[in-house]
Amino acid sequence: MASGAAFVPVKMAPDVDAQPPRRQEPAVQLEIVLKNGRRLLVPSSVEPDALARLLPILEGK
């Protein structure tokens, strides 16, 4: 029996249970001006918890 890497043909079937793509809202950016004068542009879709962890780091606190 031979061993080693081999390529196997794969076919992807469409997911019949998949939801149709939602209409995307226009991309909106928020501008945040930090106390140290830096400007930060973030998408409005950013997770608030992630942003709350990031801002003190960027402000050097």
C-alpha positions in Angstrom: 0.0 0.0 0.0 1.5 3.4 -1.1 1.3 6.3 1.4 1.8 10.0 0.9 -0.1 13.1 -0.2 -2.7 12.7 -2.8 -5.3 15.0 -4.5 -8.9 14.0 -4.3 -11.6 15.6 -6.6 -14.2 17.5 -4.6 -17.5 19.0 -5.7 -19.3 21.6 -3.6 -23.1 21.4 -3.6 -25.0 24.6 -3.0 -26.4 24.9 0.5 -30.2 24.7 0.0 -30.8 25.9 3.5 -28.8 29.1 3.1 -30.5 32.4 3.6 -30.4 34.8 0.7 -27.9 37.5 1.2 -29.3 40.5 3.1 -29.2 43.8 1.4 -26.1 45.5 2.8 -26.4 48.9 4.3 -24.0 51.6 3.0 -20.7 51.5 4.7 -20.5 54.2 7.4 -17.3 55.2 9.2 -17.1 56.8 12.6 -14.3 59.2 13.3 -13.0 59.2 16.9 -10.6 61.9 18.0 -8.5 60.7 20.9 -7.1 62.9 23.7 -3.6 62.6 22.3 -4.7 64.1 19.0 -4.8 60.8 17.0 -7.8 60.3 14.7 -9.3 56.9 14.4 -11.7 55.9 11.6 -13.7 52.7 12.3 -16.6 51.1 10.5 -19.9 51.5 12.2 -20.1 47.7 12.3 -17.2 47.5 14.8 -18.0 45.5 18.0 -18.4 48.1 20.8 -16.6 45.7 23.3 -13.6 45.4 21.0 -13.5 49.2 20.5 -13.7 49.8 24.3 -10.6 47.5 24.7 -8.7 49.2 21.9 -9.2 52.9 22.8 -7.2 52.9 26.1 -4.3 51.2 24.3 -4.3 53.8 21.5 -4.5 56.6 24.1 -1.5 55.2 25.8 -3.2 54.5 29.1 
